[in-house]
């Protein structure tokens, strides 16, 4: 299992139980992981990114700390985590629901390069999506099968080309 900011704490601890103490040190509110009942519930919902923010840490720093302890190479911001600077501002033509900052940003090309299916990630995140927020999928292709699948779920979908990079597709799900 590869440790990423979107990894669920439960999954990380299932594969790397030795990381429990490090997660608790990084985010003291996760002391509850020692309680088997809370570990089965809260840890299935919370991601490492959320744990880092609760602990007041940069998510990339926490993930890389855990990756080092698990013997995995560190991630770099430019390769593995889209930064806010990667997200072009909304235009007047965009629907209102995509104008705010997306709640989640997914680099679909990176997921595919690792052999993962972006649609699986999108479906997981849709369950966590707050009212009025969106998920942004960034790809170098128009993800028509994903768009159709999410539309069949009666979810909002908006797709456009990035005005600054015509080879980059921005697909919002809400």
C-alpha positions in Angstrom: 0.0 0.0 0.0 1.3 3.4 -0.9 0.9 6.1 1.8 -0.6 9.3 0.4 -2.5 12.3 1.9 -5.8 10.7 0.8 -4.9 7.4 2.6 -7.4 6.4 5.3 -5.7 6.1 8.7 -7.3 2.7 9.1 -5.7 1.4 5.9 -2.3 2.8 6.8 -2.5 1.2 10.3 -3.7 -2.1 8.8 -0.6 -2.3 6.6 1.8 -0.4 8.9 0.7 -0.9 12.5 4.1 0.5 13.7 3.0 4.0 12.5 0.3 4.3 15.1 2.5 6.1 17.6 3.8 8.5 14.9 0.3 9.5 13.9 -0.7 10.1 17.5 2.5 12.2 18.1 1.7 14.2 15.0 -2.0 14.7 15.8 -2.6 14.3 19.5 -6.4 14.3 19.1 -5.9 10.9 17.4 -4.9 9.4 20.8 -8.3 7.8 20.5 -6.8 5.4 17.9 -5.8 3.3 20.9 -9.5 2.6 21.6 -10.5 -0.4 19.5 -14.0 0.9 18.9 -12.9 4.4 17.8 -10.1 2.9 15.7 -12.7 0.9 13.8 -14.9 3.9 13.2 -13.0 7.2 13.1 -9.9 5.7 11.5 -12.0 4.4 8.6 -13.2 7.9 7.8 -10.2 10.2 8.5 -7.4 10.6 6.0 -3.8 11.4 6.7 -4.4 14.9 5.2 -7.2 15.5 7.7 -5.1 14.2 10.6 -2.2 16.5 9.6 -4.5 19.5 9.5 -6.0 18.6 12.9 -2.5 18.4 14.2 -1.5 21.7 12.7 0.9 20.1 10.3 1.5 20.4 6.6 0.0 17.2 5.1 3.0 16.5 2.9 5.3 16.7 5.9 3.3 14.1 7.8 2.9 11.8 4.8 6.6 12.0 4.1 7.4 11.3 7.7 5.2 8.2 7.6 6.6 7.1 4.2 10.2 7.3 5.5 9.2 5.1 8.5 7.5 2.6 6.1 10.5 2.5 3.8 8.7 4.4 0.9 10.3 7.3 -1.0 9.1 10.8 -0.2 6.6 12.6 -2.3 7.3 15.9 -3.9 4.6 18.7 -4.1 5.1 19.2 -7.8 4.7 15.5 -8.7 2.2 14.2 -6.2 0.0 16.9 -4.8 -1.6 19.6 -6.8 -1.0 22.9 -5.1 -3.5 25.7 -4.9 -1.3 27.5 -7.5 -2.2 24.7 -9.9 -5.9 25.6 -9.8 -6.8 28.3 -12.2 -9.3 30.9 -11.0 -12.9 30.4 -12.0 -14.2 32.5 -14.8 -17.6 34.3 -15.2 -18.7 31.4 -17.5 -18.2 28.8 -14.7 -21.3 27.7 -12.7 -21.5 29.2 -9.2 -20.9 25.8 -7.5 -17.3 25.6 -8.9 -16.3 29.2 -8.1 -15.0 28.5 -4.6 -11.9 26.6 -3.7 -12.5 22.8 -4.3 -12.7 20.7 -1.2 -10.6 18.0 -2.9 -8.2 18.1 -5.8 -7.2 14.9 -7.6 -4.3 14.6 -10.1 -5.8 11.9 -12.3 -2.6 11.5 -14.3 -0.7 10.6 -11.2 -3.3 8.1 -10.1 -3.3 6.4 -13.5 0.5 6.3 -13.5 0.3 4.4 -10.2 -2.2 2.0 -11.6 -5.1 3.4 -9.6 -8.6 4.3 -10.9 -9.5 8.0 -10.4 -13.2 7.1 -10.5 -12.8 5.1 -7.3 -11.2 8.0 -5.5 -13.9 10.4 -6.8 -16.7 8.1 -5.5 -15.0 7.9 -2.1 -14.6 11.6 -1.9 -18.2 12.3 -3.0 -19.4 10.7 0.2 -17.3 13.2 2.2 -18.1 16.2 0.1 -19.5 19.2 2.0 -22.6 21.0 0.8 -21.7 23.6 -1.8 -18.2 22.3 -2.3 -16.6 20.5 -5.3 -14.0 17.9 -6.3 -11.6 19.0 -9.0 -10.1 16.3 -11.2 -7.1 17.4 -13.2 -6.1 15.3 -16.3 -4.5 15.6 -19.7 -7.6 14.1 -21.3 -11.3 14.6 -21.2 -12.5 11.9 -18.7 -15.8 11.0 -20.4 -16.4 7.6 -18.7 -15.9 9.3 -15.3 -18.2 12.2 -16.3 -20.9 9.8 -17.5 -20.6 7.6 -14.4 -21.0 10.6 -12.0 -23.8 12.0 -14.0 -25.7 8.7 -13.7 -25.5 9.2 -9.9 -27.4 12.5 -10.4 -24.3 14.6 -9.3 -23.3 17.9 -10.8 -20.5 17.7 -13.3 -18.7 20.6 -15.1 -15.8 20.1 -17.5 -13.5 22.7 -19.2 -10.1 23.1 -20.6 -7.6 25.1 -18.6 -7.4 28.6 -20.2 -3.6 28.7 -19.3 -2.8 25.2 -20.5 -5.0 23.9 -23.4 -3.8 20.3 -22.8 -5.1 20.3 -19.2 -8.7 19.3 -18.5 -10.4 20.5 -15.4 -13.5 18.4 -14.3 -15.5 19.4 -11.3 -17.9 17.1 -9.5 -20.4 18.3 -6.9 
